[in-house]
Amino acid sequence: KDRKIGVWDTQTGKSVWTAAAPWGFFQPWFSPDGRFLSAIVNQADSGIRMVLKVWDVSTGRLVKSVHDSQKSTPSRLLYLPSVRLFVGWGSDALKAYNDSGKPIWSFSRHGLDLEAAAVSPDYRWLAATGDDTSVSIRALATGQQVRQLQGNPGVGKSILFFDGSRRLAVGNSNGTSTVWSTESNELLTTTMHAPSGEWVTVTPEGFFV
């Protein structure tokens, strides 16, 4: 209701700092190193389609402000200070911006929504999944697709690199989750979750636990 964003002390509950905007904020994200907080500013009926602001977590100082007036703009953005990039996704857009806010590459899925994206720990790859169940891996620096993972059993809603970027986990809207090898493009396991809390994990060879 107060249309603010800020940081609060988790032990005392006291506000460390806050910032306000006339129409509020959405999609706040911490940078991977925890030093920065970013959020998209709600623009209401303004001619600017997207404004992203970035604050220093410890002081609340505004350090970046990115504007994008293009037709296809992301609804979620992540600031990567280590490589001086912004990565954005949502609706049918997947985009990257340099540290000054200038788009350096973009990819449109032509009406197919992007549901989730993740950056590898070494900042080389960007994985994304959407409502057509596809999972793609792109070079973070150029946006070029380097891998397409086939056979995901549902619409991906969350995605995560692990094991030194050699594995990719995808959580799907139908209660399944998958683990992939990013080196061979192979599906390694599929886990099915029941409403009762029971689960089973199956490999493509038919082994299960």
The 8 nearest C-alpha neighbors of each residue, nearest first, counted from 0:
[[1, 2, 3, 23, 22, 24, 21, 19],
 [0, 2, 3, 23, 19, 4, 20, 21],
 [3, 1, 23, 0, 19, 20, 22, 24],
 [4, 2, 19, 18, 1, 23, 17, 20],
 [3, 5, 18, 17, 19, 24, 2, 6],
 [6, 4, 17, 16, 18, 3, 7, 15],
 [5, 7, 15, 16, 14, 17, 8, 56],
 [8, 6, 14, 15, 13, 12, 9, 5],
 [7, 9, 12, 13, 10, 11, 14, 15],
 [8, 10, 12, 11, 7, 13, 6, 14],
 [11, 9, 8, 12, 13, 7, 14, 15],
 [10, 12, 13, 8, 9, 7, 14, 15],
 [11, 13, 8, 9, 10, 7, 14, 15],
 [14, 12, 11, 8, 7, 15, 9, 10],
 [13, 15, 7, 16, 6, 8, 12, 17],
 [14, 16, 7, 6, 13, 8, 17, 5],
 [17, 15, 5, 14, 6, 59, 18, 7],
 [16, 18, 5, 4, 3, 6, 19, 59],
 [19, 17, 4, 3, 5, 20, 16, 59],
 [18, 20, 3, 2, 4, 17, 23, 21],
 [19, 21, 23, 22, 2, 3, 18, 24],
 [22, 20, 23, 19, 2, 41, 42, 3],
 [23, 21, 41, 20, 2, 42, 43, 24],
 [22, 24, 2, 20, 41, 21, 3, 40],
 [25, 23, 40, 41, 39, 38, 2, 4],
 [24, 26, 39, 27, 38, 40, 41, 23],
 [25, 27, 38, 75, 39, 28, 24, 74],
 [28, 26, 38, 37, 25, 36, 29, 39],
 [29, 27, 37, 36, 38, 77, 30, 26],
 [28, 30, 36, 33, 35, 37, 31, 27],
 [29, 31, 33, 35, 32, 78, 79, 36],
 [32, 30, 33, 29, 79, 34, 78, 80],
 [33, 31, 30, 34, 35, 29, 80, 81],
 [34, 32, 30, 31, 29, 35, 56, 36],
 [35, 33, 56, 32, 55, 30, 36, 57],
 [34, 36, 55, 56, 30, 54, 29, 33],
 [35, 37, 29, 54, 53, 28, 56, 30],
 [36, 38, 53, 28, 27, 52, 29, 54],
 [39, 37, 27, 26, 52, 51, 25, 24],
 [38, 40, 51, 25, 24, 50, 26, 41],
 [41, 39, 24, 50, 42, 51, 23, 38],
 [40, 42, 24, 22, 23, 43, 39, 25],
 [41, 43, 45, 40, 44, 22, 48, 49],
 [42, 44, 45, 41, 22, 48, 46, 40],
 [45, 43, 42, 46, 47, 48, 41, 22],
 [44, 46, 47, 42, 43, 48, 41, 49],
 [45, 47, 48, 44, 68, 42, 43, 49],
 [48, 46, 68, 45, 49, 67, 42, 66],
 [47, 49, 68, 67, 46, 42, 69, 72],
 [48, 50, 67, 47, 66, 68, 51, 72],
 [51, 49, 66, 65, 40, 39, 67, 52],
 [52, 50, 39, 65, 64, 38, 40, 66],
 [51, 53, 64, 37, 63, 38, 39, 65],
 [52, 54, 37, 63, 36, 62, 61, 64],
 [55, 53, 61, 36, 60, 62, 59, 35],
 [54, 56, 35, 59, 60, 58, 57, 34],
 [57, 55, 35, 34, 59, 58, 36, 54],
 [58, 56, 55, 59, 34, 15, 60, 35],
 [57, 59, 60, 55, 56, 16, 54, 15],
 [60, 58, 55, 54, 56, 16, 57, 61],
 [59, 61, 55, 54, 58, 62, 56, 57],
 [62, 60, 54, 53, 63, 59, 55, 52],
 [61, 63, 54, 53, 60, 55, 64, 52],
 [64, 62, 53, 52, 61, 65, 54, 51],
 [63, 65, 52, 51, 53, 66, 50, 62],
 [64, 66, 100, 51, 50, 52, 63, 67],
 [67, 65, 50, 49, 51, 68, 64, 100],
 [66, 68, 49, 69, 48, 50, 47, 65],
 [69, 67, 47, 48, 49, 70, 66, 46],
 [70, 68, 71, 67, 72, 48, 47, 49],
 [71, 69, 72, 68, 48, 67, 49, 47],
 [70, 72, 69, 92, 73, 91, 107, 90],
 [71, 73, 70, 92, 69, 74, 49, 67],
 [74, 72, 88, 89, 87, 75, 92, 90],
 [73, 75, 89, 88, 72, 76, 90, 87],
 [76, 74, 88, 87, 73, 26, 89, 77],
 [75, 77, 87, 86, 88, 85, 78, 74],
 [76, 78, 86, 85, 87, 28, 79, 30],
 [77, 79, 85, 30, 80, 84, 86, 76],
 [80, 78, 84, 81, 83, 82, 85, 30],
 [81, 79, 83, 82, 78, 84, 30, 98],
 [82, 80, 79, 83, 84, 32, 122, 31],
 [81, 83, 80, 84, 79, 122, 98, 85],
 [84, 82, 80, 98, 81, 79, 97, 85],
 [85, 83, 97, 79, 98, 82, 96, 78],
 [84, 86, 78, 96, 95, 77, 79, 97],
 [87, 85, 95, 77, 76, 94, 96, 84],
 [86, 88, 76, 94, 73, 75, 93, 95],
 [89, 87, 93, 73, 75, 92, 74, 94],
 [90, 88, 73, 74, 113, 92, 91, 75],
 [89, 91, 112, 92, 113, 73, 74, 88],
 [92, 90, 112, 108, 111, 110, 107, 113],
 [93, 91, 107, 88, 89, 90, 73, 106],
 [92, 94, 88, 106, 105, 87, 107, 73],
 [95, 93, 105, 87, 104, 86, 106, 92],
 [94, 96, 86, 85, 104, 102, 103, 87],
 [97, 95, 102, 85, 101, 100, 103, 84],
 [96, 98, 84, 100, 99, 101, 85, 83],
 [97, 99, 83, 84, 100, 96, 85, 101],
 [100, 98, 97, 101, 65, 96, 63, 64],
 [99, 101, 65, 96, 97, 98, 102, 66],
 [100, 102, 96, 97, 99, 103, 98, 65],
 [103, 101, 96, 104, 95, 100, 97, 94],
 [104, 102, 96, 95, 101, 97, 105, 94],
 [105, 103, 95, 102, 94, 142, 141, 106],
 [104, 106, 94, 93, 95, 107, 142, 103],
 [105, 107, 93, 92, 94, 108, 104, 142],
 [108, 106, 92, 109, 91, 93, 105, 110],
 [107, 109, 91, 111, 110, 92, 106, 112],
 [110, 108, 107, 111, 91, 92, 112, 106],
 [109, 111, 91, 108, 112, 90, 107, 92],
 [112, 110, 108, 91, 109, 130, 113, 129],
 [111, 113, 90, 91, 129, 130, 114, 110],
 [114, 112, 129, 89, 91, 90, 128, 115],
 [113, 115, 129, 156, 128, 112, 89, 155],
 [116, 114, 157, 128, 156, 127, 113, 158],
 [115, 117, 127, 126, 158, 128, 125, 118],
 [118, 116, 126, 125, 159, 158, 119, 127],
 [117, 119, 125, 124, 122, 126, 120, 116],
 [118, 120, 122, 124, 121, 160, 164, 123],
 [121, 119, 122, 164, 118, 163, 160, 123],
 [120, 122, 119, 123, 164, 124, 163, 118],
 [123, 121, 119, 120, 124, 118, 139, 82],
 [124, 122, 139, 121, 138, 119, 125, 140],
 [125, 123, 138, 139, 119, 137, 122, 118],
 [124, 126, 118, 137, 139, 136, 117, 138],
 [127, 125, 136, 117, 116, 135, 137, 118],
 [128, 126, 116, 135, 115, 134, 136, 117],
 [129, 127, 134, 155, 115, 133, 113, 114],
 [130, 128, 113, 114, 112, 131, 132, 155],
 [129, 131, 154, 132, 112, 111, 113, 114],
 [130, 132, 133, 129, 154, 111, 128, 112],
 [133, 131, 154, 130, 153, 129, 151, 155],
 [132, 134, 131, 128, 129, 135, 149, 151],
 [135, 133, 128, 148, 127, 147, 132, 136],
 [134, 136, 147, 127, 126, 146, 148, 133],
 [135, 137, 126, 146, 125, 144, 145, 147],
 [138, 136, 144, 125, 143, 145, 142, 124],
 [137, 139, 124, 142, 143, 140, 141, 123],
 [138, 140, 124, 125, 123, 142, 141, 137],
 [139, 141, 138, 142, 123, 124, 143, 95],
 [142, 140, 143, 138, 139, 104, 103, 137],
 [141, 143, 138, 137, 139, 104, 140, 144],
 [144, 142, 137, 138, 141, 145, 139, 140],
 [143, 145, 137, 136, 146, 142, 138, 135],
 [144, 146, 137, 136, 143, 138, 147, 135],
 [147, 145, 136, 135, 144, 148, 137, 184],
 [146, 148, 135, 134, 149, 136, 145, 133],
 [149, 147, 134, 184, 135, 146, 133, 150],
 [148, 150, 151, 147, 133, 134, 184, 186],
 [149, 151, 152, 148, 133, 186, 132, 153],
 [150, 152, 153, 132, 149, 133, 177, 148],
 [153, 151, 150, 132, 175, 154, 171, 177],
 [154, 152, 171, 132, 151, 173, 155, 172],
 [153, 155, 132, 130, 171, 172, 129, 156],
 [156, 154, 171, 128, 170, 157, 129, 153],
 [155, 157, 171, 114, 115, 170, 172, 154],
 [158, 156, 170, 115, 169, 155, 159, 171],
 [157, 159, 169, 168, 117, 116, 115, 170],
 [158, 160, 168, 167, 117, 161, 169, 157],
 [161, 159, 167, 164, 119, 166, 168, 117],
 [162, 160, 164, 166, 163, 167, 159, 165],
 [163, 161, 164, 165, 166, 160, 167, 120],
 [162, 164, 165, 161, 120, 166, 160, 121],
 [163, 165, 161, 160, 162, 166, 119, 120],
 [166, 164, 181, 163, 162, 180, 182, 161],
 [167, 165, 180, 161, 164, 181, 179, 162],
 [166, 168, 160, 179, 178, 159, 161, 180],
 [167, 169, 178, 159, 158, 177, 179, 160],
 [170, 168, 158, 177, 176, 157, 155, 171],
 [169, 171, 176, 157, 155, 156, 158, 175],
 [172, 170, 155, 154, 153, 156, 175, 173],
 [171, 173, 174, 154, 156, 155, 153, 170],
 [174, 172, 171, 175, 153, 154, 152, 176],
 [175, 173, 192, 172, 171, 191, 176, 193],
 [176, 174, 191, 171, 190, 173, 192, 170],
 [175, 177, 170, 190, 169, 171, 189, 191],
 [176, 178, 189, 169, 188, 168, 190, 179],
 [179, 177, 168, 188, 187, 167, 186, 169],
 [180, 178, 186, 167, 187, 166, 185, 181],
 [179, 181, 166, 184, 185, 182, 183, 165],
 [180, 182, 184, 165, 166, 183, 179, 167],
 [181, 183, 180, 184, 165, 185, 166, 179],
 [182, 184, 185, 180, 181, 179, 186, 165],
 [185, 183, 181, 180, 148, 182, 179, 186],
 [186, 184, 183, 180, 179, 187, 181, 148],
 [185, 187, 179, 188, 178, 180, 184, 203],
 [188, 186, 179, 178, 202, 185, 180, 203],
 [189, 187, 202, 178, 201, 177, 186, 200],
 [188, 190, 177, 201, 200, 176, 202, 191],
 [189, 191, 200, 176, 175, 199, 177, 201],
 [192, 190, 175, 198, 199, 174, 200, 189],
 [191, 193, 198, 174, 197, 175, 190, 196],
 [192, 194, 195, 197, 196, 198, 191, 174],
 [195, 193, 196, 192, 197, 174, 198, 191],
 [196, 194, 193, 197, 192, 198, 191, 174],
 [195, 197, 194, 193, 198, 192, 191, 199],
 [198, 196, 193, 195, 192, 199, 194, 191],
 [197, 199, 192, 191, 193, 196, 190, 200],
 [198, 200, 191, 190, 208, 201, 207, 192],
 [199, 201, 190, 207, 208, 189, 191, 188],
 [202, 200, 207, 189, 188, 206, 205, 190],
 [201, 203, 188, 204, 206, 205, 187, 207],
 [204, 202, 205, 201, 188, 187, 186, 206],
 [205, 203, 202, 206, 201, 207, 187, 188],
 [206, 204, 202, 203, 201, 207, 200, 188],
 [205, 207, 202, 201, 204, 208, 203, 200],
 [208, 206, 201, 200, 202, 205, 199, 188],
 [207, 200, 199, 201, 206, 198, 202, 190]]
